[in-house]
Structure formats: structure tokens, C-alpha cells
Amino acid sequence: MRDLNKKIAHVEMPENMRRLSINDEGYPIPWFVPYVNGKPEFRGMDGEKFKTAIRLKRCWMCGQPTGVHLCFAIGPMCMITRTIAEPPSHYRCLRAAVEMCPFLTQPKMRRNEKDHPGGHIAGHGIMRNPGVTALWITREYKMFRPPNGGVLFELGAPERIEFYAEGRPATRAEILHSIETGLPLLQKIAADEGPDAEAALAKSIAKGMTLVPAEERVA
């Protein structure tokens, strides 16, 4: 087994994630990651594992059975829409991920689209680095099929939400900045769909803003 990259050697990995393979750069390879020409493709997701995660209730990160509590790693825009395109994981797995994943710990990092493996994105994909990741802990979710096909997950009521940026608890200012810079993307989509969509979005924004913690309560 390879050693972890020095940048993440301090992270306490849960037992389930210790079973994962380590790539050449010293980062754990999440269970959902597909292999292309024998190499892990972190930008994609394995379609068969997607089905398995739903059918057998497996953690998206480690592949082991989930329990009563389910955790989703979402950007603030998903907090507004309460939808995401990925199945849930263990809280401990995602808690470690927000400290290890280069994309989540480096707000200025952009998605590398060169030679991207492709694949259908359900709903409206917002291809940006939000800078802040929310861990949404719930007991339930619902699956539905958006008009453009695929599957999306509607998040159940949260029992707890934690916000992270750069691998540490996010500040209220960072959370608000991520929301403010992402809202124009949602507003454009709603404007293209018409007045009803705009009205629905306005309600979702108001509801989502109630979840932003006061500074002293940022987890």
C-alpha cells in the first residue's frame, strides 16, 4: 500500500476508507471512481457502482453499507435547490474527504475538462468550484428523474449541516460569498424557464438562507 501524500498525512481516515487504493500521487481513490486505461479517472463516476450504491445502500466514498444517517457533500447552490446528482455517503468518509480532496480544499482550483471522459449530467450541472462544501446529514432522500434524463436526489430535512472551506470549518463570510457568487447561475436558469421557475427559486433561496449559521455556530 502506498503512503498518503504528505499534504494529507495528518488526516484521520475512517476505517472504511483505509481499504481504498492509493493513487500515484498519494490520494485515496474513492469507491465510485472509474478506471480509464488502467488509471483512476477522478472526474467521472462508475455507472455500475452508481446503481449498486442505490440498490444496496452503499457509501459513495468507501463502498460499504450505509446506516441510518446519510451524508451528502454539496455546494451552497445544492443547499438552495436541495438536489444533488450523487448518492449519499457516511459522514465520517465525507468529513475526511473535505480535508483531503484537492478540489474541495483549494477554492481556486478549476475543473480540468481536457480529455474529460464525458457522460450525462442529470439536471443543470454548475461547473464551478464553490469554495465551500456543506455536509448535509439527514435520514432520508428521494430520487427523481429530471426532464433531461438521469437521476437526481432530493435531500431530506437536515439533522445537521456543517460547512467547510480549505479543509477547515468555513466562516459565515465564506459561505455567504459562495452563495452570492453562485446565485446568478441559478437565476439565469430560472429566467430561461419562466416566471413560475423564478418564483419557485425565490422561495428556495429564502428557505436556504435560513440554514446559513451565525458566525459563532459555524461547525
Residue, then its C-alpha position, 0 to 999 in steps of 0.5 A: m500500500r502506498d503512503l498518503n501524500k504528505k499534504i494529507a498525512h495528518v488526516e484521520m481516515p475512517e476505517n472504511m476508507r483505509r481499504l481504498s487504493i492509493n493513487d500515484e500521487g498519494y490520494p485515496i481513490p474513492w469507491f465510485v471512481p472509474y478506471v480509464n486505461g488502467k488509471p483512476e479517472f477522478r472526474g467521472m463516476d462508475g455507472e455500475k457502482f452508481k446503481t449498486a450504491i442505490r440498490l444496496k445502500r452503499c457509501w459513495m466514498c468507501g463502498q460499504p453499507t450505509g446506516v441510518h444517517l446519510c451524508f451528502a457533500i454539496g455546494p451552497m447552490c445544492m443547499i438552495t435547490r436541495t438536489i444533488a446528482e450523487p448518492p449519499s455517503h457516511y459522514r465520517c468518509l465525507r468529513a475526511a474527504v473535505e480535508m483531503c480532496p484537492f478540489l474541495t480544499q483549494p477554492k481556486m482550483r478549476r475543473n480540468e475538462k481536457d480529455h474529460p471522459g464525458g457522460h450525462i449530467a442529470g439536471h443543470g450541472i454548475m461547473r464551478n468550484p464553490g469554495v465551500t462544501a456543506l455536509w448535509i446529514t439527514r435520514e432520508y432522500k428521494m430520487f427523481r428523474p429530471p426532464n433531461g434524463g438521469v437521476l437526481f436526489e432530493l435531500g431530506a430535512p437536515e439533522r445537521i449541516e456543517f460547512y467547510a472551506e480549505g479543509r477547515p470549518a468555513t466562516r459565515a463570510e465564506i459561505l455567504h460569498s459562495i452563495e452570492t457568487g453562485l446565485p446568478l447561475l441559478q437565476k439565469i436558469a430560472a429566467d430561461e424557464g419562466p416566471d413560475a421557475e423564478a418564483a419557485l427559486a425565490k422561495s428556495i433561496a429564502k428557505g436556504m438562507t435560513l440554514v446559513p449559521a451565525e458566525e459563532r455556530v459555524a461547525 
